[in-house]
């Protein structure tokens, strides 16, 4: 064998086989899937915490509205509307009464009591994933 053939054979032996490359790609795919699932679970927990905070803030705004007007608001939109004399109780417009999943919060009035509810990640009220101001989940 001459020198050129030796270099070609040596270069061929230094490369990766197709099986080795497929194994590496499969391992990277598995690791990527695990990482994405972990990130998604952290995002879900953050959204749930944000929903609890938003529901609590809107509930406090409803209480402020009641103290100021001696009646409960007919809808949560009244909290974001100001008048010539008074600014709105909740700043931020309609986004102030939306949960992290961009669903509008719901106000349920039961006599003089009220509950502010987020529909949760599925966007449907009445399920186990609802976030409520009356501390029930």
C-alpha positions, 0 to 999 in steps of 0.5 A: 500500500502506498502512502495515499491509500494508507491515508484514505483507509485511516480517514475511513476508520476515523468516521462514524458509522450510520448506526453510531449516528442513529444512536446519538440522534435517538439519545438526543431525541430522548433527552430533548423530550425529557427537557421539554416535559420538564419545562412544560410542567414549570410553565403549567405551575407558573400559570396556575400561580398567576391565575391564583394571583389574578383571581385574588386581585380581581376578588379584592377589586370586587370588594373595593367596588362593593365598599365604594358603590354599596353594591356588587358589580353586574359584571367584571367589566365594570371594574375596568371602566372608569368615569369622569370623576373616578379612575377604574378600580382595575387598571389594564383594561379587559386584560386585567380580568383575563387569566394566564390562558387568556380566558375571561374570569367569571363572577358568580354572585350569591346574595351578598357573597361572590366568587371570582373563577378562572376556568383553568387551562382547559378553558371550561368552567365547572371542572377540577382545574378551575381556580376560585376565590373562595379557596376551593379548587 
